[in-house]
Amino acid sequence: MNDTDPTDDPRPCPPEEPDLNACCGNGCTPCVFDIWAEEKRAWEKAVQNWESRQRSRLKTVSDIGF
C-alpha cells in the first residue's frame, strides 16, 4: 500500500441488506437479518479503521508537504 495514494485503500463497501422477503419467519438461528447485522457491525468497524488510516495518511502527507 502506498501511503500517499488513498486509492490504494478504498473505503469499505457496506453489506447488502437482505430483502424483507429473505426471512422465512420460522425463527431460524441465525436469521438472515442476524447475519446481516453482524456483517454491518464488522463493516462499521472497518470504516472506523479506514477513516483512522485516512486521517493518519493525510497528516503524514501534510507533514511531508505534498
Backbone as a chain_set.jsonl record, in Angstrom:
{"seq": "MNDTDPTDDPRPCPPEEPDLNACCGNGCTPCVFDIWAEEKRAWEKAVQNWESRQRSRLKTVSDIGF", "coords": {"N": [[0.846, -1.172, 0.0], [0.6, 2.149, -0.864], [1.519, 4.918, 0.954], [0.877, 7.535, 0.266], [-1.11, 7.521, -1.589], [-4.404, 7.456, -1.623], [-6.11, 5.892, -3.128], [-5.208, 3.355, -3.081], [-6.296, 2.227, -0.916], [-9.281, 1.696, -0.686], [-12.49, 2.871, 0.513], [-14.316, 0.768, 2.683], [-17.0, -1.25, 1.48], [-20.478, -1.255, 2.242], [-22.361, -4.008, 3.667], [-24.84, -5.735, 1.79], [-28.191, -5.161, 2.451], [-30.522, -7.657, 3.324], [-33.394, -8.553, 1.399], [-36.713, -7.89, 2.518], [-38.298, -10.123, 2.211], [-36.5, -12.161, 2.385], [-36.284, -13.353, 4.811], [-37.603, -16.179, 6.317], [-39.347, -16.32, 8.398], [-39.498, -18.328, 10.274], [-38.062, -18.345, 12.596], [-35.336, -18.914, 12.437], [-31.967, -19.648, 13.462], [-28.865, -18.673, 12.864], [-30.857, -15.905, 11.792], [-31.317, -14.502, 8.508], [-31.257, -11.772, 8.814], [-29.941, -11.476, 11.225], [-27.396, -12.309, 10.513], [-26.802, -10.348, 8.632], [-26.806, -8.108, 10.345], [-24.541, -8.664, 11.914], [-22.587, -8.561, 9.908], [-22.887, -5.887, 9.22], [-22.071, -4.578, 11.572], [-19.369, -5.361, 11.58], [-18.576, -4.119, 9.215], [-18.987, -1.42, 9.932], [-16.981, -1.147, 11.879], [-14.776, -1.622, 10.261], [-14.946, 0.621, 8.609], [-14.471, 2.641, 10.486], [-11.795, 2.037, 11.118], [-10.67, 2.431, 8.582], [-11.2, 5.185, 8.219], [-9.582, 6.202, 10.221], [-7.066, 5.451, 9.246], [-7.059, 7.035, 6.962], [-7.092, 9.639, 8.035], [-4.631, 9.573, 9.347], [-2.959, 9.166, 7.161], [-3.421, 11.53, 5.707], [-2.415, 13.378, 7.507], [0.282, 12.602, 7.523], [0.941, 13.112, 4.84], [0.536, 15.889, 4.765], [2.484, 16.666, 6.567], [4.763, 15.991, 5.181], [4.581, 17.693, 3.076], [3.157, 17.5, 0.734]], "CA": [[0.0, 0.0, 0.0], [1.341, 3.404, -0.975], [0.975, 5.799, 1.987], [0.441, 8.833, -0.245], [-2.158, 7.323, -2.591], [-5.577, 6.883, -0.968], [-6.827, 4.943, -3.987], [-4.718, 2.02, -2.737], [-7.032, 1.801, 0.273], [-10.642, 2.199, -0.875], [-13.418, 2.794, 1.641], [-15.056, -0.492, 2.67], [-18.384, -1.197, 0.998], [-21.401, -1.827, 3.226], [-23.014, -5.25, 3.245], [-26.158, -5.519, 1.198], [-29.278, -5.56, 3.344], [-31.395, -8.647, 2.7], [-34.769, -8.182, 1.092], [-37.629, -8.27, 3.607], [-38.812, -11.469, 1.951], [-35.429, -13.151, 2.544], [-36.545, -14.033, 6.079], [-38.722, -17.119, 6.168], [-40.266, -16.14, 9.513], [-39.559, -19.538, 11.094], [-37.209, -18.227, 13.784], [-34.022, -19.521, 12.198], [-30.835, -19.118, 14.198], [-29.165, -17.248, 12.785], [-31.729, -15.395, 10.732], [-30.555, -13.726, 7.519], [-31.096, -10.416, 9.33], [-28.895, -11.556, 12.246], [-26.125, -12.368, 9.778], [-26.584, -9.012, 8.076], [-26.463, -7.208, 11.45], [-23.133, -8.936, 12.237], [-21.779, -8.018, 8.806], [-22.959, -4.43, 9.295], [-21.189, -4.163, 12.674], [-17.99, -5.539, 11.11], [-18.345, -3.058, 8.229], [-18.851, -0.156, 10.663], [-15.648, -1.158, 12.478], [-13.824, -1.478, 9.148], [-14.999, 2.023, 8.182], [-13.754, 3.408, 11.514], [-10.365, 1.793, 10.908], [-10.313, 3.082, 7.326], [-11.172, 6.627, 8.459], [-8.386, 6.468, 11.016], [-5.922, 5.379, 8.318], [-7.098, 8.195, 6.071], [-6.638, 10.804, 8.819], [-3.193, 9.404, 9.553], [-2.319, 9.354, 5.859], [-3.484, 12.947, 5.377], [-1.467, 14.071, 8.384], [1.619, 12.283, 7.021], [1.134, 13.828, 3.579], [0.69, 17.317, 5.046], [3.771, 16.833, 7.233], [5.791, 15.89, 4.148], [4.444, 18.876, 2.258], [2.505, 17.231, -0.554]], "C": [[0.892, 1.236, 0.0], [0.72, 4.403, -0.007], [0.479, 7.138, 1.461], [-0.678, 8.721, -1.268], [-3.38, 6.665, -1.965], [-6.363, 5.914, -1.837], [-6.352, 3.517, -3.753], [-5.478, 1.425, -1.552], [-8.468, 2.322, 0.17], [-11.497, 2.014, 0.379], [-14.174, 1.471, 1.554], [-16.501, -0.288, 2.21], [-19.302, -1.844, 2.035], [-21.984, -3.143, 2.722], [-24.409, -4.935, 2.707], [-27.235, -6.035, 2.149], [-30.169, -6.569, 2.632], [-32.778, -8.057, 2.422], [-35.657, -8.641, 2.245], [-38.175, -9.688, 3.441], [-37.756, -12.552, 2.096], [-35.603, -13.939, 3.837], [-37.771, -14.927, 5.909], [-39.736, -17.002, 7.298], [-40.381, -17.341, 10.433], [-38.655, -19.493, 12.319], [-35.853, -18.882, 13.641], [-32.95, -18.845, 13.04], [-29.571, -19.567, 13.489], [-30.101, -16.944, 11.618], [-30.86, -14.623, 9.732], [-30.331, -12.3, 8.006], [-30.085, -10.366, 10.478], [-27.52, -11.546, 11.587], [-25.801, -10.999, 9.206], [-26.176, -8.024, 9.168], [-25.007, -7.411, 11.869], [-22.214, -8.354, 11.17], [-21.75, -6.497, 8.854], [-22.059, -3.902, 10.416], [-19.725, -4.279, 12.259], [-17.636, -4.456, 10.096], [-18.153, -1.713, 8.928], [-17.474, -0.048, 11.304], [-14.59, -0.963, 11.392], [-13.788, -0.037, 8.651], [-14.273, 2.905, 9.195], [-12.248, 3.261, 11.339], [-9.871, 2.489, 9.643], [-10.205, 4.592, 7.516], [-9.938, 7.025, 9.266], [-7.137, 6.437, 10.133], [-5.884, 6.599, 7.41], [-6.629, 9.453, 6.797], [-5.132, 10.753, 9.021], [-2.433, 9.672, 8.262], [-2.3, 10.835, 5.483], [-2.515, 13.754, 6.233], [-0.049, 13.841, 7.894], [1.907, 13.063, 5.753], [1.325, 15.323, 3.84], [2.009, 17.595, 5.759], [4.928, 16.81, 6.224], [5.753, 17.13, 3.246], [3.864, 18.641, 0.885], [1.221, 17.968, -0.643]], "O": [[1.832, 1.335, 0.789], [-0.467, 4.712, -0.116], [-0.278, 7.817, 2.154], [-1.151, 9.742, -1.767], [-3.4, 5.447, -1.79], [-7.206, 5.18, -1.322], [-7.012, 2.568, -4.175], [-5.312, 0.248, -1.231], [-8.832, 3.278, 0.854], [-11.255, 1.121, 1.191], [-14.625, 1.087, 0.475], [-17.13, 0.724, 2.52], [-18.949, -2.858, 2.636], [-22.09, -3.37, 1.517], [-25.057, -3.98, 3.134], [-27.198, -7.184, 2.591], [-30.533, -6.37, 1.473], [-33.25, -7.172, 3.137], [-35.383, -9.662, 2.875], [-38.476, -10.364, 4.424], [-38.062, -13.735, 1.95], [-35.124, -15.068, 3.947], [-38.821, -14.497, 5.43], [-40.851, -17.513, 7.191], [-41.267, -17.38, 11.287], [-38.499, -20.501, 13.009], [-35.283, -19.354, 14.624], [-33.006, -17.643, 13.301], [-29.244, -20.753, 13.522], [-30.118, -17.643, 10.605], [-29.783, -14.146, 10.087], [-29.328, -11.679, 7.656], [-29.441, -9.339, 10.689], [-26.601, -10.865, 12.043], [-24.661, -10.54, 9.284], [-25.296, -7.192, 8.948], [-24.308, -6.438, 12.15], [-21.197, -7.735, 11.481], [-20.723, -5.881, 8.567], [-21.366, -2.9, 10.239], [-18.927, -3.39, 12.553], [-16.523, -3.93, 10.112], [-17.26, -0.948, 8.563], [-16.861, 1.02, 11.279], [-13.624, -0.225, 11.584], [-12.722, 0.474, 8.308], [-13.54, 3.816, 8.81], [-11.512, 4.246, 11.403], [-8.785, 3.069, 9.631], [-9.254, 5.216, 7.045], [-9.329, 8.066, 9.015], [-6.259, 7.291, 10.258], [-4.814, 7.134, 7.121], [-5.862, 10.242, 6.245], [-4.442, 11.762, 8.883], [-1.391, 10.327, 8.27], [-1.288, 11.342, 4.999], [-1.876, 14.69, 5.753], [0.748, 14.778, 7.85], [2.995, 13.617, 5.599], [2.174, 15.958, 3.215], [2.595, 18.661, 5.57], [5.93, 17.508, 6.387], [6.782, 17.555, 2.721], [4.038, 19.453, -0.023], [0.522, 17.872, -1.652]]}, "num_chains": 1, "name": "protein.A"}
